[in-house]
Amino acid sequence: MAQIRIYRKNVASDTFASLPVGDKIALNANGTDNTIANMWSTFLKYGSPRGIAEHPNPNQNLSENQDTGLDEIVYEVDFTISRADLIGNQFMLNLVSFRDGPQENVTDLPNGLFSIEIDRNPLLNLISSAIIGLKIRDIIFNLDEETTNETSGTIILIEARAAA
């Protein structure tokens, strides 16, 4: 399984390796071993829809559709966390911290603190900088009553960039 790394930078020069454990998550680092506190991805969806706006022409019979460019970039990462029942499960702690913590650093990373690296397809990597970044739109937890020691869910990250 290829790794997916999601991390929260504090300053632009931070890297995944340089960050403390509380600011990063490595999915698929231990395969799908559910005997330990572990997190693996079950699906990654990357979307970049284009904005199409309808502009009416009041003096003509037809309206024109106009391509308004890239609307947004969205990453949806479906995951499973094993041993989610453990009080100190670092994956659960980090996700709650990511959800509740700051999304940007106005002086250094004004467009978002979060980055994603995808080993299987590096072209989809997005590393936050002064002009581009990711923000967490939502983290959804699915609590399965049948499996008490596992939690599944989805992290939704959206791209934000400086105005051109």
N, C-alpha and C positions, 0 to 999 in steps of 0.2 A: 504494500500500500504506500502510495506517495504521501509525503507529509504536506499538511496545510498549516501554516503558522499565522496566527492572528495576534497582534500585539499593539500595546498602547505606548507610543513614544511620549516622552516628557519634553524633550528638546529635539530639534531636527537631526542632530548627529547620533541619536540613539540607534542601535541595531538590535535585532532579536537576541543575539548573543550577549550584548552588554546590559540588558535589562534584568531587573530582579524577577524572581519567579512570580510575584504578584501582578506583573504587567504583561504576561505572555501566556499563550496557550499553543501547544503543539499537538495538533490532531494527528492520529495515526502513528505516533511515535513508538507505540508498543503493540501495533497491530490491533486485533480485537480481543485482547486478553481481558476477560471480565472478572478475573480473580483478584485483580488489583485496582486501585483507583486509576482509571484510564479514560481517555476520550478519543473517539474515532468518528470520522465523517461517514455518513451513509449516502450523501448526495450533495453536489455543489451545483448551484445554478447561477450563471452569469448572464445578465441581461443589459443591453444598452439600447433601449427603444428610442426611436427618433420621434421628435415632435412634429405632428402634421396639423396645421391650423387651417381652418376654413375662413377665407376672407371674402365676404360677399361683395359683389360688384353691383351696386344698386342701378346702374345704368345699362346693364347687360342681362341677358337671360340666364347665363350660367354663373355659378360661383366657382372660384378657383381654390384648389388646395395648395398650400404652400409648405414646403419642407422648412421647418424652423431649426433643423439641426439636431444634434444629440440631446436627448431630453435629460437622461441621467444614467449612471452606471450603478447597477445593483448586484450585490453578491448575496446569495442566500446559501448558507451552509447548514445542512441538516446534520445532526450529531446524536450520538449516544454516549452517555457517561455511565461507566460502571462504578459500583460501590458509592453511588450518590448518597447512600444512607450514612456514610461516615461523616462525623462532625467536621473534621478538618479536610474534607475533599477539596484540594486546591482548584480543581476545575470549576466546581460550583462557586467557591469563594471568588474566583477571578471573574466569572460571568456576572455575578451580582455586582461586583465592584465596577466592571465595565459598564453595566447598565446604569448604575446610580452615580458614577463619577463624572468628571468633566469630559466634554466632547472636543474641546479645542483649547489651545494656548494662544491667546491673542497676540502675543509678541513674537512667538517663534513658529507656531503651527496653527494659523488662524482658520484653516479650512478643514481641520480634523486631525485628531491624534492617532487614529488607528491605521494600521497597515495590514496587508495580507500578502503572503508569499505562497505560491502553489508550485510544488516541485514538478508535478506532471506537466504543467503548462506555464512556464515563466512569463509568457507574453501577457498573461492575465494578472501578474503581480501589480500591486499598487502600493508604493511606499510613500508615506506622507512626507510632505516637504512644505516649504513656504507658499507654494502655489497650488498644491493639490493634497487632498487627504480623504480619509473615510470617517464617517460618523455612524454610530449604531442607531438604526431606525427602531429596531425591536429585537428583543430576545424572548422567545416563546418556549416555555417548558411544558412538556407533555408528561404527566405523571400516570404511569400505567399501574393500575391496581393489581395486576397479575404478577408483575416483576418489581418487587419492593426495593431491590438494590440497584436498579437501573433507571435512568431518566433520559428521555430523548427530547429533542427540541430543534429550534431553528434560530440562527443568528442572522439578522438582516442588516447589512452594511450598505450605506449609500455614499457615492462619491460627491465631494464638494470641491469646487475650484475657484480660484480668484477670478474676478471679472476680467474679461479680456480688454 
